[in-house]
Amino acid sequence: MRTPALLTLSLMFAGCRHAPRSPDAPRTLTITDTTVVPAPIDVVWQTLTDLEGYAAWNPWIIDGAGDVAPGAVVRVVVVLGEDRLDSRHVVQTLEPPTRFCWRDAGWSAALVYGQRCRTLTPLDEAHTRVTQELLVSGPLAETAMRRYGDAMRDGLAAEQAALALTAPPRPPPPPLPPPSPTGPR
C-alpha cells in the first residue's frame, strides 16, 4: 500500500525537535506585546500556566489541555480571524514564575515555525509586567504572516487585555485584631 506524500511528511516531521529560535535568526518575524497586570506575579503565573482555565477568559486561545512541563506536548485551540486551529505545542522553557515558552509541534513546524515566550516581571507586590513575544520563521513564514499576521497581532493583544482583567488580585490580608487591654481596669 502506498503512503500519501502529505502523510509521509507528517510522519517524518512529527517527532522533529527544534532548538529555541532567536529573534535574530534569518527570516524571523516577531510580534511583541507588553502589558501590566494588576496582580502579583504568582497569580499571573498561575493564570498563564492553567491551560484548562483558558476557556474561561482567553479570547485568543479558547481551549487548552496538557501538562505544563519542559518537553511536554500541550494542545490548544487558537482563534485566527474566522479560523479555529487545533494546535500542538512543545513546552520549551518553564522557569516559574518568570518565563514560559512553547513552540509549534508537528510536521508544519518545518515549513512555518512558531515559538511564543511569556516573560513576567514583578513591578511591585501587586503589579506584574507581562511581555509576550511570538516568533514566526521558516520557508513559509512570510506567507503565514500575510495570511494570519493581523489575526496573530489582534489575538495576542486581546489575550493580554483579557489577562489584565482576569488575573485576580491577591486578597488583602485580614485586619489585625484590636490590641488587648493591658493592666487593671
N, C-alpha and C positions, 0 to 999 in steps of 0.2 A: 504494500500500500504506500502511496506517495504522500509525503507530508507537505501541506501547503507552505509556500515561502514565508508568509506572514507568521504562521505558527512556528516555523523554524527560527525566524528572527526572534520571536517572543521567547522561545525556549533558550536560545543562545544567550540572550541578554538578561534573562530573569534573575540570575544569581550574580549579575555583574556588580562588582564592588567599586565604588568611586571614592577617591580621596576628596576631602573637603576642597572646594574651589575657593579661589581668591577673587575679589572684585577686579583685580588687575590681570586676570587670565585673559588670553586673546578671545575676542568675540563674546565677552561677558557683558550683559546688560543688567543694570542694578536699579531696583526700586527700593527706596528707603522712606520710612515714616517714623516720626518720633512724637510721643505724647506723654503727658504727665497724668498719672492715675492717682486720684486722691485716696490711696490706701497704702498700707505698709507693704514692703517688698514680699514678705512671706505670704500675704493674702493674694497678691498679684500672681506670684509663682504658682500657688495652688490653683488659681483660676485657669492659668495658661496650660498647666500640665494635666488638668482633669478633662481629658478628651470627651468622655461621655457627657460632660456638662455643657459642651459647646452648643448643643441643640437648643439650650435654654436662652442663650444670649448672643451667639455669634452669627451675624448675618452673612458672613463670607464662607465659613466652614460650618455647615449646618448639621453635621453629624460626624462623630469620631469614635474610634474604638482602638484599643490596643494598649500594650504595656509601655509606658514612657520610661525606657531604659536604653542605655547605649547598645546599638546593634539590633534593637527590636524593630519589627515592622508594625507600623500603625496604618490604619485605614481611615480616610476622611472623605467626606462628600463636599466638594468645593463648588460654589456658585460663581460662574464666569459669564456675566451677562445673562443670556437666556439659557445657557448650558449648565447642566449639573454633571460634574465629573466625579466618578468614584476613583479615588487615587490612593496608591500605596506609597508610604514613605518609610525610610530607614532613619531611626534616631541616631544622629552622629555625635552630638555633644550634649551632655547633661551635666551642668555644674550648678547644682542648687545653691542658692536661689537666684543666680545671676545670668545664666546662659543656657539656652535650649535651642538646638539646631536639628533640622532634619533635611533629608534630600529625597528626591524622587527615586522610586524603585521601579524595576521592570524594564522591559525592552525599550520603551520610548525614551528612557534617560540617555540612551546612546545617541539619539537624534536631537533631543531638547532636554538638557539637564537643568533641573531646578533645585535650588537649595534655599532654605529660609532659616534665618537665625533671629532669635529674640534675645535682646540684652536688657537686663533690668539693673537699674542703678538707684539705690536709695537716695532721696534728696533730704529727707528728714524722717522722723518716726511715722509720719502719716502720708507721705507722698513718694511715689516711685516713677522715675523716668523709664519708659519702655521704648526701645528702638528696635524696629523690625527691618531687616534687610533681606530682600528677595533677589537672588542671583539667578539669571537665566543665561545659559550658554549652550554651545554645541552647534552643529551644522545648520539646524533649523531654528536657532534662537530668534533671528530677525523675523522669520515668518510667524513664529509663535507670538512675538511681541506685536506684530501688525494685527494679528487675529484677536489676541487676548490682552494686550498691554493695558488698554484703558480699563478693562474689567479687573485686571490684577491690581492696578493702582486704586481703583474705586473700592475693591474688596478689602484691600489692606487698610485703607483709610476708614472704611466702615467698621472693620474689626477693632481698630484702635479706638474709635469713638465709642463703640459698644463696651469695650473693656473698661474705659474710663468711667462709664456709667454703671457697670455691672460689679466690678470687684468691690465687695462690701468692705467698708472701713471697719477696722477693729473697734469693737465697742469700748467706750471709755471704762476705766476701772471703776468699781463701785466706790461710793463715797466712804470715807473713813468714818467709823463710829465716833460720836462725840466723846471727848475725853471724860473719863470717870472722875467724879469729885474726889479730892484728896483731903484728908484731915477731918476733924469732927464737925458735926453740923450744929 
